[in-house]
Structure formats: structure tokens, C-alpha cells
Amino acid sequence: MTPSRADLPRVELPETHRLTVPGGRRIAYCSYGDPAAPPVIVLHGSPGSRYEGLALRQAATEAGLCLVFPDRPGYGETDPVSGRGFHRWNDDFVALLDHLGHERAVLVAISGGGGYALSAAQRLPGRVTRLILACAAVPGAPREAYAHRIPLVKLVNMVAVRAPAVARRMLAGKGVFKKARNEPNLDAWPRSDRLIMADPAYRALSEADTSEGQRQGADAAVADLAGYSRPLPDPLRSVSVPTLFLHGEADGNVPVEVARWAHAQIPGAELRTVPDGGHLFLLADPGPLLRELA
């Protein structure tokens, strides 16, 4: 039986840091691990927030790493940016690095953060030491790469393009979609993900992350999902920073074929897959990512 929200364990939320950029926009972020270590900027999924790092907090501390999770524009406490396109986050990336006192940093993207990280690597290569894409979505991937995507995930992404208002209701779990969100059909997900999603501790972290991510509504998430149907303005071959794809072979949200396709587009990129790993493989074993960051 799936535990109710009231039965979930209490989550200890980290301190939220804030900065204001020229023009008055606010950016919020959380740091996990060793604050004395060089920062690794990690982009959360869609929907998501700076609280996505809660799942990696202990592992980051034990590894002596500092993982900085900013809220992307329109998520959590970070103000939206006008216009569309993943390059909208580039100025926030520069502002965050300057605020932290670092010229460059490793940039990690999880799931829906992929488009933002790729855009930053293309336009700001001097500020990215390395790009790591963990089960990350890639704008413009061919339709055949999504052949093995979970039907419900495929539906939400399609609706985000064709009927954004309906997609907002789906992501908010309203109306006829409420039961689908609160009692997910775990059978559609790979076994590794089912085990994680059924864990009350994970559900508590996920509730905190998703709730904060939709503090301003679902507009940012819908824009993200729709954005992945279009390629980036610059071709993937223009990415010049060292790039690594980390992907679960059983991922049903962003199928591994997406990573294989994108990896072939970027000169010198590496691809490491996790056998039987699903979309949430980092929660079961963050080791593959931490070893790359050590």
C-alpha cells in the first residue's frame, strides 16, 4: 500500500541562499556537502527545485564535494526570465559563478536540466570545465529515440507541445489527473525505479522537491517539456567542453537511445551506461557520478 502524504517521514530542509542580479531578479540555490570544496553546479529536473539535492546530500558530504543546486528560472524562488529557449539560463549561470567567487565549474544536468546545461556549454565554454549529463533530456532528439518511453511520460510531453493548459493541470495533479499523480502506476517503470519510488523516504524527498518546484505554478515545467521538441539554436557538435553522458540502460523517462544519439553528435564525448539503471539510478547508487566528480 502506498503511504499517504501524512505518513511520510519529515524532511529536514537545507538553508536557502539567495542573490539578486542586475535588474532585480532573484536567484535561489542550496549547497550540499563540503562548503570548502570547489562548487559543482547541478541543474534539477522538470519539475524540480533546489531541493532535488536532498537525495545526494549525504553522499556529497562523505565524498567531500560541494554540490550547488540552483532553482532554474520560474522554479522555486528563482524569478522567471522572459522569452523562451534554454539559453535563458546562461546569465543566471554566470551570476551564480561570480557570486560564488569562481570563474569556472563542472556543470551537471539531471533529466530536464539537460537543455540548459548544453546551451551554457555551447555559449559559455570558458566557464565550464566539464559537462556531465545524467539521464538528461536533449533538445531535438529524433522521435525514434523515444520509442521505449513510458506511455504516460510520452503523453505529458506531447500535451505540453499541443495543449499547454492541459499539461499544466496534468503536472499539478488536478481534476482527473489527481489520482494518477498521487497513486502512480509503478508497473510502467523499470524495476529499479519502482523500488525507489515505493520507498517512503524517497517519496518524502520527492514531495518536498516537486512542491517547491511548482511554487510559482507549472508554467516553467510546461515550457521545458515543450522546448525539448525543438533542437537548440546551435548544433550539438558546437559543444567543445569535455562531455560525459551517464545514463541508465533501463531508463523509461529519457531512454538511453537519446544519450546514444546525442553522444554521437558531440566531438570527443563519452558515454557510460548503468546496467539495469532506471531514470532514478543516482538515488540508488550515486557512485557513478561521484567517481567522476572526485
Protein Blocks (a to p, Z undefined) as FASTA:
>chain_A
ZZdfklpccdddddddddddehiiacddddehjfkbccddddddddddfklmmmmmmmmm
mnopacdddddehiajbccdededjklmmmmmmmmmmmnopabdcdddehjlmmmmmmmm
mmmmmlcfbdcdehiacehiafklmmmgcfklmmmmmmmmmmmmlmmmmmnopajllmmm
mmccfklpcfklmmmmmpmklmmmmmmmmmmmmmnojklmmmmmmmmmpccfbdfklpmb
dcdddddfklcklgcklmmmmmmmpghiacdddehiafklmmmommlmmmmmZZ
